[in-house]
């Protein structure tokens, strides 16, 4: 059985059907856009969760340091929150562990606030 030709179906029927297929293409694009946005949202949520955990860990360790016991080694602090202040301040930071830890905790707070995808 052959499919009906354009003349047999008629132009009005085909034009009405074209609207359906056009809207279907738009719908598929909307679904694809939503899936991409959902992927971005999922990544942001994972990054936020990691940032919250890291900040809580750093704050707890800093409070322990202020009470006289250091919960994290210098290496653990460096891995958790690298202090990138500048070469001219390295000597001062090395001589003041409290300042260094404050900068690290502050950097984690700032990092969690400003890292948003566009």
LONU-356487 format. One record per residue: residue in one letter; x, y, z of N, C-alpha, C, CB in turn; chain. Coordinates in pm, 1 decimal, m for minus. Atoms other than C-alpha are relative to their C-alpha. Glycine has a CB too. Layout:
BEGIN
+---+----------+----------+----------+----------+----------+----------+----------+----------+----------+----------+----------+----------+---+
| r |   n_east |  n_north |     n_up |  ca_east | ca_north |    ca_up |   c_east |  c_north |     c_up |  cb_east | cb_north |    cb_up | c |
+---+----------+----------+----------+----------+----------+----------+----------+----------+----------+----------+----------+----------+---+
| A |        X |        Y |        Z |        X |        Y |        Z |        X |        Y |        Z |        X |        Y |        Z | A |
...
+---+----------+----------+----------+----------+----------+----------+----------+----------+----------+----------+----------+----------+---+
//
This chain:
BEGIN
+---+----------+----------+----------+----------+----------+----------+----------+----------+----------+----------+----------+----------+---+
| r |   n_east |  n_north |     n_up |  ca_east | ca_north |    ca_up |   c_east |  c_north |     c_up |  cb_east | cb_north |    cb_up | c |
+---+----------+----------+----------+----------+----------+----------+----------+----------+----------+----------+----------+----------+---+
| X |     84.9 |   m117.8 |      0.0 |      0.0 |      0.0 |      0.0 |     88.9 |    123.4 |      0.0 |    m96.3 |      0.2 |    122.1 | A |
| X |    m77.6 |   m121.8 |     10.6 |    142.2 |    334.8 |   m100.7 |    m58.2 |    105.5 |     92.5 |      3.5 |     50.5 |   m145.0 | A |
| X |     49.4 |   m108.2 |    m85.0 |    125.1 |    632.3 |    126.4 |    m73.7 |    101.9 |    m85.9 |    116.5 |     67.5 |     77.8 | A |
| X |     77.8 |    m96.0 |     77.9 |   m125.0 |    896.1 |     20.5 |     87.3 |    117.3 |    m42.5 |   m120.8 |     50.0 |     80.7 | A |
| X |    m77.8 |   m111.9 |     51.9 |     13.2 |   1177.0 |   m190.2 |    m54.0 |    131.4 |     55.5 |     m2.6 |      1.4 |   m154.4 | A |
| X |     37.2 |   m133.4 |    m44.8 |     m4.0 |   1545.5 |   m116.6 |   m137.0 |     39.6 |    m53.7 |    105.0 |    101.7 |    m43.4 | A |
| X |    127.6 |    m36.6 |     60.7 |   m293.4 |   1590.1 |   m356.0 |   m115.6 |    m75.7 |     64.9 |      3.0 |    m27.3 |   m150.4 | A |
| X |    107.7 |     79.6 |    m59.3 |   m493.6 |   1309.4 |   m192.5 |    m35.3 |     49.1 |    140.2 |     39.8 |   m147.6 |      4.9 | A |
| X |     25.0 |    m43.2 |   m138.3 |   m454.5 |   1442.2 |    162.1 |    m55.7 |    141.4 |      2.4 |    129.3 |     m7.5 |     83.8 | A |
| X |     45.7 |   m137.7 |      3.0 |   m497.2 |   1806.9 |     86.6 |     91.3 |     91.5 |     80.6 |   m141.6 |      8.9 |     52.2 | A |
| X |    m89.0 |    m98.1 |    m60.7 |   m297.0 |   2113.3 |    175.2 |    m44.1 |     40.1 |    141.5 |      7.7 |    122.8 |    m87.9 | A |
| X |     40.2 |    m42.4 |   m134.7 |   m509.5 |   2223.9 |    478.9 |     34.6 |   m102.7 |    108.7 |   m149.2 |     27.0 |      2.2 | A |
| X |    m31.2 |    104.2 |    m98.5 |   m459.3 |   1890.0 |    654.3 |    148.8 |      1.4 |     31.0 |    m43.1 |   m139.7 |    m51.5 | A |
| X |   m144.9 |     m1.8 |    m20.1 |    m84.8 |   1903.3 |    602.9 |     44.5 |    125.1 |     76.0 |     72.0 |     m7.6 |   m134.7 | A |
| X |    m36.1 |   m123.3 |    m70.0 |    m65.5 |   2264.4 |    720.8 |    m35.8 |     m8.7 |    148.3 |    m70.2 |    120.5 |    m64.2 | A |
| X |     37.2 |     18.2 |   m141.2 |   m252.9 |   2176.7 |   1041.3 |     97.0 |    m94.8 |     69.3 |   m144.4 |    m53.9 |     12.0 | A |
| X |    m94.2 |     96.1 |    m58.1 |    m21.4 |   1881.9 |   1100.6 |    137.2 |     64.1 |     21.0 |     12.8 |   m124.1 |    m90.5 | A |
| X |   m131.1 |    m64.0 |    m12.4 |    283.2 |   2103.2 |   1047.6 |     11.6 |     73.9 |    133.3 |     24.0 |     97.5 |   m117.1 | A |
| X |     m0.8 |    m67.8 |   m129.9 |    188.7 |   2306.7 |   1354.8 |     32.0 |    m95.8 |    113.2 |   m134.0 |     66.6 |     25.7 | A |
| X |    m28.3 |    102.6 |   m101.5 |    192.5 |   1989.7 |   1562.2 |    148.4 |    m33.7 |      1.7 |    m83.1 |   m127.4 |    m26.5 | A |
| X |   m141.3 |     38.8 |      6.1 |    538.3 |   1893.4 |   1440.6 |     92.2 |    115.2 |     40.4 |     35.4 |    m47.8 |   m141.0 | A |
| X |    m78.8 |   m115.5 |    m43.8 |    669.8 |   2246.7 |   1491.6 |     m1.6 |     11.7 |    152.2 |    m53.9 |    129.5 |    m63.9 | A |
| X |      9.1 |    m11.1 |   m145.9 |    541.1 |   2255.3 |   1849.5 |     73.0 |   m115.3 |     68.0 |   m147.0 |      3.1 |     44.7 | A |
| X |    m72.0 |    115.0 |    m56.1 |    686.8 |   1911.3 |   1910.5 |    151.2 |     26.9 |      2.9 |    m30.1 |   m128.0 |    m82.2 | A |
| X |   m142.3 |    m34.7 |      3.8 |   1032.2 |   2036.0 |   1804.9 |     33.4 |    100.8 |    110.2 |     38.2 |     57.3 |   m138.6 | A |
| X |    m20.6 |    m99.0 |   m106.4 |    998.0 |   2333.0 |   2040.6 |     m4.6 |    m68.2 |    136.2 |   m106.7 |    112.5 |     m7.7 | A |
| X |     11.8 |     74.7 |   m125.4 |    888.5 |   2099.4 |   2320.8 |    127.2 |    m80.6 |     27.6 |   m122.3 |    m93.8 |     m4.6 | A |
| X |   m122.9 |     78.5 |    m16.4 |   1190.3 |   1873.3 |   2263.8 |    117.2 |     90.3 |     38.7 |     32.7 |    m76.8 |   m129.9 | A |
| X |   m106.7 |    m94.6 |    m34.5 |   1421.2 |   2176.5 |   2277.7 |    m15.0 |     46.3 |    144.6 |     m1.6 |    121.7 |    m95.6 | A |
| X |     24.1 |    m41.0 |   m138.5 |   1258.7 |   2288.1 |   2603.3 |     41.5 |   m110.2 |     97.1 |   m148.4 |     35.8 |     20.7 | A |
| X |    m40.2 |    112.8 |    m85.1 |   1311.5 |   1941.5 |   2752.3 |    152.3 |     m7.8 |      7.8 |    m58.2 |   m133.5 |    m54.3 | A |
| X |   m146.3 |      4.3 |      3.4 |   1675.5 |   1948.1 |   2644.9 |     59.6 |    114.6 |     82.7 |     50.6 |      7.3 |   m145.8 | A |
| X |    m46.7 |   m114.4 |    m78.5 |   1726.6 |   2296.8 |   2793.6 |    m19.2 |    m25.0 |    149.0 |    m73.8 |    127.9 |    m41.9 | A |
| X |     26.7 |     29.9 |   m140.1 |   1566.1 |   2186.3 |   3119.5 |    100.6 |   m100.7 |     54.0 |   m142.4 |    m53.0 |     17.2 | A |
| X |    m96.5 |    101.8 |    m43.4 |   1793.7 |   1881.6 |   3138.4 |    137.9 |     61.9 |     22.1 |      9.1 |   m113.7 |   m104.0 | A |
| X |   m128.3 |    m68.3 |    m17.2 |   2100.4 |   2103.3 |   3090.6 |     m0.3 |     84.2 |    127.2 |     30.7 |     88.4 |   m122.1 | A |
| X |     10.3 |    m81.9 |   m120.8 |   1981.5 |   2342.1 |   3362.2 |     m1.5 |    m86.6 |    124.8 |   m125.5 |     86.9 |     m4.8 | A |
| X |      2.9 |     91.9 |   m113.7 |   1913.1 |   2049.8 |   3593.3 |    140.8 |    m51.5 |     29.1 |    m96.4 |   m118.1 |    m27.3 | A |
| X |   m138.8 |     43.0 |    m18.0 |   2269.7 |   1929.0 |   3535.7 |     83.3 |    106.8 |     68.7 |     62.2 |    m35.2 |   m134.1 | A |
| X |    m71.2 |   m111.0 |    m64.5 |   2405.9 |   2272.6 |   3627.9 |    m41.5 |     10.1 |    146.3 |    m28.0 |    133.9 |    m73.6 | A |
| X |     49.9 |     m6.6 |   m137.2 |   2185.6 |   2279.4 |   3937.7 |     57.9 |   m112.1 |     85.2 |   m152.6 |     m6.9 |      1.5 | A |
| X |    m56.6 |    113.2 |    m73.9 |   2304.8 |   1934.7 |   4043.2 |    146.5 |     24.6 |     34.0 |    m14.0 |   m129.5 |    m81.0 | A |
| X |   m141.7 |    m28.9 |    m26.4 |   2670.2 |   2041.3 |   4007.4 |     14.9 |    108.2 |    105.8 |     71.2 |     43.2 |   m129.1 | A |
| X |     m5.9 |   m107.6 |    m99.2 |   2608.1 |   2360.9 |   4204.7 |    m33.9 |    m54.4 |    138.8 |    m96.6 |    114.9 |    m38.1 | A |
| X |     36.9 |     58.1 |   m129.0 |   2436.6 |   2162.8 |   4481.1 |    112.3 |    m83.9 |     58.0 |   m125.2 |    m84.7 |    m14.2 | A |
| X |   m112.7 |     80.9 |    m47.3 |   2730.2 |   1920.6 |   4501.9 |    112.2 |     91.2 |     48.4 |     51.2 |    m94.3 |   m112.1 | A |
| X |   m104.9 |    m93.7 |    m39.7 |   2978.5 |   2210.4 |   4511.9 |    m36.4 |     71.1 |    129.7 |     24.9 |    102.4 |   m110.9 | A |
| X |     44.1 |    m65.6 |   m122.5 |   2771.2 |   2383.5 |   4779.9 |     14.3 |    m93.2 |    119.3 |   m144.8 |     46.7 |    m13.5 | A |
| X |    m11.5 |     97.5 |   m108.1 |   2758.7 |   2068.9 |   4990.8 |    146.1 |    m17.4 |     42.1 |    m59.5 |   m135.1 |    m43.1 | A |
| X |   m143.0 |     13.1 |    m30.3 |   3137.8 |   2028.6 |   4966.6 |     50.3 |    125.5 |     70.6 |     81.6 |    m25.4 |   m129.4 | A |
| X |    m43.9 |   m126.0 |    m60.7 |   3191.2 |   2397.6 |   5049.2 |    m48.3 |     11.7 |    144.3 |    m50.6 |    119.2 |    m82.0 | A |
| X |     54.8 |     m6.3 |   m136.3 |   2964.6 |   2376.4 |   5355.3 |     77.4 |    m93.5 |     92.6 |   m150.6 |    m36.8 |      0.3 | A |
| X |    m76.1 |     95.5 |    m81.9 |   3146.6 |   2066.4 |   5482.8 |    140.9 |     50.7 |     27.3 |      6.5 |   m136.8 |    m69.1 | A |
| X |   m135.4 |    m52.1 |    m18.3 |   3488.9 |   2222.9 |   5424.9 |      2.0 |    117.8 |     95.9 |     59.4 |     41.2 |   m133.9 | A |
| X |      6.6 |   m115.5 |    m89.3 |   3386.5 |   2545.0 |   5597.1 |    m26.2 |    m43.9 |    143.3 |   m108.9 |     97.6 |    m46.1 | A |
| X |     28.1 |     49.7 |   m135.3 |   3241.8 |   2358.1 |   5895.7 |    124.3 |    m64.9 |     59.9 |   m117.0 |   m101.0 |     m2.2 | A |
| X |   m123.3 |     65.1 |    m47.3 |   3560.2 |   2151.8 |   5922.8 |    104.2 |    105.2 |     38.2 |     57.1 |    m95.1 |   m108.7 | A |
| X |    m97.6 |   m105.5 |    m27.7 |   3778.1 |   2465.0 |   5904.4 |    m38.6 |     80.4 |    123.4 |     13.4 |     92.8 |   m120.4 | A |
| X |     43.8 |    m76.2 |   m117.5 |   3568.3 |   2654.1 |   6160.0 |     20.8 |    m79.7 |    127.7 |   m147.4 |     39.4 |    m13.3 | A |
| X |    m20.4 |     85.9 |   m117.3 |   3577.3 |   2360.3 |   6401.1 |    147.8 |     m8.8 |     34.5 |    m57.1 |   m141.0 |    m25.0 | A |
| X |   m144.2 |      8.3 |    m23.7 |   3953.1 |   2325.6 |   6358.0 |     54.5 |    132.4 |     51.9 |     73.1 |    m40.1 |   m128.6 | A |
| X |    m45.5 |   m130.9 |    m46.7 |   4002.7 |   2701.2 |   6405.5 |    m40.1 |     22.2 |    145.5 |    m57.4 |    111.8 |    m88.6 | A |
| X |     43.3 |    m12.5 |   m139.8 |   3797.0 |   2698.8 |   6726.0 |     86.7 |    m86.3 |     91.1 |   m148.3 |    m39.8 |     14.8 | A |
| X |    m88.3 |     86.9 |    m79.0 |   4005.5 |   2405.7 |   6851.6 |    137.7 |     64.1 |     14.4 |     12.4 |   m140.0 |    m65.6 | A |
| X |   m129.0 |    m68.6 |     m5.2 |   4321.7 |   2600.1 |   6764.9 |     m3.6 |    113.2 |    102.2 |     37.9 |     54.8 |   m138.8 | A |
| X |     11.8 |   m110.8 |    m95.3 |   4196.5 |   2899.5 |   6964.5 |     m4.7 |    m49.6 |    144.3 |   m124.8 |     82.4 |    m30.4 | A |
| X |      4.1 |     58.3 |   m134.5 |   4138.8 |   2669.6 |   7264.0 |    132.3 |    m67.0 |     37.7 |   m113.5 |   m101.6 |      9.5 | A |
| X |   m131.5 |     52.9 |    m32.8 |   4495.6 |   2545.5 |   7239.3 |     33.5 |   m135.2 |    m58.8 |     12.8 |     m8.4 |    143.7 | A |
| X |    m31.6 |    128.1 |     63.7 |   4469.5 |   2219.9 |   7047.7 |    m28.0 |     13.2 |   m149.6 |    m83.6 |   m117.9 |     63.2 | A |
| X |     15.7 |    m13.2 |    145.1 |   4522.5 |   2206.9 |   6673.1 |    m55.7 |   m129.5 |    m56.4 |    135.1 |     35.5 |    m68.0 | A |
| X |     66.7 |    119.5 |     52.3 |   4278.3 |   1964.4 |   6510.8 |     55.5 |    m41.9 |   m135.8 |   m149.7 |     24.5 |    m11.2 | A |
| X |    m53.7 |     29.4 |    132.7 |   4449.3 |   1986.8 |   6170.9 |    149.0 |     33.2 |     m4.7 |    m76.5 |     79.2 |   m108.8 | A |
| X |   m141.8 |    m29.5 |     21.4 |   4813.7 |   1967.4 |   6073.0 |     11.9 |    112.4 |   m103.0 |     77.9 |   m127.7 |    m47.2 | A |
| X |    m20.9 |   m104.9 |    100.3 |   4966.4 |   2240.5 |   5856.9 |    m30.6 |    m51.6 |   m140.4 |    144.4 |     52.4 |      6.5 | A |
| X |     26.8 |     60.6 |    130.9 |   4945.4 |   2004.2 |   5559.1 |   m151.1 |    m13.2 |    m23.8 |     68.1 |   m138.8 |    m10.2 | A |
| X |    145.7 |     12.5 |     13.6 |   4574.7 |   1937.0 |   5624.5 |    m64.5 |    136.5 |    m23.5 |    m60.5 |    m66.1 |    125.5 | A |
| X |     50.7 |   m135.1 |     22.3 |   4509.3 |   2311.3 |   5647.8 |     25.9 |     42.0 |   m144.4 |     65.6 |    100.1 |     98.1 | A |
| X |    m36.4 |    m38.7 |    136.7 |   4692.3 |   2364.2 |   5317.6 |    m89.1 |    m70.0 |   m102.3 |    147.7 |    m33.0 |    m27.6 | A |
| X |     87.4 |     73.7 |     91.6 |   4484.5 |   2094.1 |   5147.6 |   m143.8 |     50.7 |      7.0 |      4.1 |   m149.5 |     31.6 | A |
| X |    137.5 |    m46.1 |    m19.7 |   4159.5 |   2224.8 |   5294.5 |    m21.1 |    139.3 |    m58.9 |    m35.0 |      0.4 |    148.9 | A |
| X |     13.6 |   m138.8 |     44.6 |   4217.0 |   2592.9 |   5220.7 |    137.7 |     60.1 |    m22.6 |    m79.6 |     84.0 |    103.0 | A |
| X |   m131.3 |    m59.1 |     27.5 |   4537.4 |   2701.9 |   5049.3 |     m3.2 |    150.7 |     22.6 |     44.4 |    m31.1 |   m144.3 | A |
| X |     m8.7 |   m143.7 |    m26.7 |   4647.0 |   3047.7 |   5164.7 |     80.2 |     64.4 |   m111.6 |     65.0 |     28.8 |    139.4 | A |
| X |    m65.5 |    m68.8 |    111.4 |   4724.4 |   3251.2 |   4853.2 |    m10.7 |    149.7 |     24.8 |    m64.2 |    m39.3 |   m138.0 | A |
| X |      6.1 |   m140.3 |    m37.2 |   4802.8 |   3592.8 |   4989.8 |     97.6 |     83.0 |    m81.5 |     28.4 |     16.4 |    147.8 | A |
| X |   m102.9 |    m74.4 |     72.4 |   5119.7 |   3699.6 |   4810.2 |    134.1 |    m22.5 |     65.9 |    m33.1 |    150.3 |     m5.1 | A |
| X |   m133.9 |     29.6 |    m50.3 |   5492.5 |   3651.5 |   4847.5 |     45.3 |     96.3 |    108.8 |     98.5 |      2.7 |   m113.0 | A |
| X |    m46.3 |    m98.4 |    m97.8 |   5544.3 |   3973.3 |   5044.5 |    m56.2 |    m26.3 |    139.4 |    m38.2 |    139.9 |    m44.9 | A |
| X |     62.2 |     27.2 |   m129.8 |   5317.3 |   3846.7 |   5324.1 |     32.8 |   m138.4 |     54.9 |   m149.1 |     14.6 |    m11.3 | A |
| X |    m28.0 |    137.1 |    m43.6 |   5452.2 |   3490.9 |   5348.2 |     72.7 |     m5.2 |    133.5 |     81.9 |    m71.6 |   m104.7 | A |
| X |    m77.2 |      2.0 |   m124.7 |   5700.8 |   3569.7 |   5626.1 |    m89.2 |     33.9 |    118.6 |    118.2 |     98.7 |     m7.5 | A |
| X |     90.6 |    m38.5 |   m109.0 |   5435.2 |   3740.7 |   5837.4 |    m98.4 |   m112.4 |     31.3 |    m76.7 |    128.7 |    m36.5 | A |
| X |     93.8 |    110.1 |    m21.3 |   5191.1 |   3452.9 |   5787.2 |     67.8 |   m117.8 |     68.0 |    m61.0 |    m44.4 |   m132.5 | A |
| X |    m72.2 |    111.1 |    m61.6 |   5455.3 |   3195.1 |   5876.9 |     23.4 |     23.7 |    148.3 |    132.9 |    m22.0 |    m70.2 | A |
| X |    m25.6 |    m29.5 |   m140.9 |   5517.8 |   3374.6 |   6205.4 |   m128.6 |     16.7 |     80.8 |     84.0 |    125.5 |     11.6 | A |
| X |    126.9 |    m19.5 |    m71.4 |   5148.3 |   3414.7 |   6292.6 |   m101.2 |   m106.8 |    m42.7 |    m57.0 |    142.7 |    m26.8 | A |
| X |     91.1 |    108.4 |     39.8 |   4957.5 |   3082.4 |   6275.6 |   m147.7 |     36.1 |     16.0 |     29.9 |   m123.9 |     81.3 | A |
| X |    140.2 |    m40.0 |    m18.2 |   4637.6 |   3243.8 |   6406.6 |    m48.0 |     79.4 |   m121.6 |    m16.9 |     84.2 |    129.8 | A |
| X |     35.2 |    m79.8 |    117.2 |   4635.6 |   3497.5 |   6123.4 |    m14.3 |    m88.8 |   m123.3 |    105.6 |    108.8 |    m24.8 | A |
| X |      5.0 |     90.7 |    114.6 |   4709.2 |   3225.9 |   5869.0 |   m129.2 |    m80.9 |     m0.2 |    121.0 |    m94.1 |      0.9 | A |
| X |    123.2 |     79.3 |     m7.9 |   4417.9 |   3013.2 |   5991.4 |   m124.0 |     86.9 |    m21.5 |     m8.9 |    m71.0 |    135.8 | A |
| X |    112.6 |    m91.6 |     23.1 |   4186.4 |   3315.4 |   5997.4 |    m16.3 |     28.0 |   m149.5 |     21.0 |    132.7 |     77.4 | A |
| X |      5.1 |    m24.8 |    144.6 |   4276.4 |   3387.0 |   5634.9 |    m55.7 |   m121.9 |    m72.4 |    140.5 |     35.1 |    m54.7 | A |
| X |     48.4 |    122.8 |     64.0 |   4213.2 |   3024.7 |   5541.5 |   m151.3 |    m16.0 |     18.4 |     73.5 |   m122.9 |     57.4 | A |
| X |    144.3 |     11.8 |    m25.9 |   3868.6 |   3019.1 |   5707.6 |    m75.2 |    107.3 |    m79.0 |    m30.5 |     13.0 |    152.6 | A |
| X |     62.8 |   m107.6 |     76.7 |   3783.1 |   3355.1 |   5551.3 |     m5.2 |    m30.2 |   m148.7 |     73.8 |    129.5 |     22.4 | A |
| X |     m2.6 |     35.5 |    142.5 |   3887.8 |   3229.8 |   5208.3 |   m106.5 |   m103.9 |    m31.5 |    138.8 |    m52.8 |    m40.4 | A |
| X |    104.9 |    100.6 |     22.0 |   3657.0 |   2929.7 |   5244.4 |   m138.3 |     64.1 |      2.9 |      8.5 |   m111.4 |    106.3 | A |
| X |    129.4 |    m68.6 |     m5.7 |   3368.8 |   3158.4 |   5343.6 |    m24.7 |     77.2 |   m128.4 |     m6.3 |     95.0 |    120.9 | A |
| X |     13.5 |    m79.5 |    121.6 |   3432.4 |   3386.4 |   5047.9 |    m21.6 |    m89.2 |   m121.2 |    123.4 |     87.7 |    m20.6 | A |
| X |     11.8 |     92.6 |    113.1 |   3472.6 |   3095.2 |   4805.9 |   m141.9 |    m55.2 |     m9.4 |    101.4 |   m115.5 |     13.7 | A |
| X |    135.2 |     53.8 |      0.0 |   3134.2 |   2954.7 |   4909.4 |   m104.8 |    101.4 |    m41.1 |    m32.9 |    m53.0 |    135.0 | A |
| X |     97.9 |   m104.7 |     30.6 |   2963.4 |   3289.8 |   4854.0 |      0.7 |     44.0 |   m145.2 |     24.9 |    118.6 |     86.7 | A |
| X |     m8.5 |    m64.3 |    130.8 |   3086.8 |   3394.5 |   4513.0 |      8.1 |    m95.0 |   m117.6 |    116.8 |     88.3 |     m3.1 | A |
| X |    m16.8 |     91.6 |    113.2 |   3123.6 |   3080.9 |   4302.5 |   m136.4 |    m41.5 |    m53.6 |     82.2 |   m124.7 |     41.6 | A |
| X |    129.5 |     28.9 |     61.0 |   2807.8 |   3089.0 |   4095.6 |     16.9 |    m11.0 |   m150.8 |   m104.1 |    109.3 |     35.6 | A |
| X |    m10.1 |     10.5 |    145.8 |   2775.0 |   2966.2 |   3737.6 |    m88.3 |    103.9 |    m67.1 |    m38.9 |   m141.1 |    m47.3 | A |
| X |     78.7 |   m100.7 |     73.8 |   2649.8 |   3213.3 |   3482.0 |    m68.9 |    m67.6 |   m116.0 |     89.6 |    117.2 |    m50.5 | A |
+---+----------+----------+----------+----------+----------+----------+----------+----------+----------+----------+----------+----------+---+
//
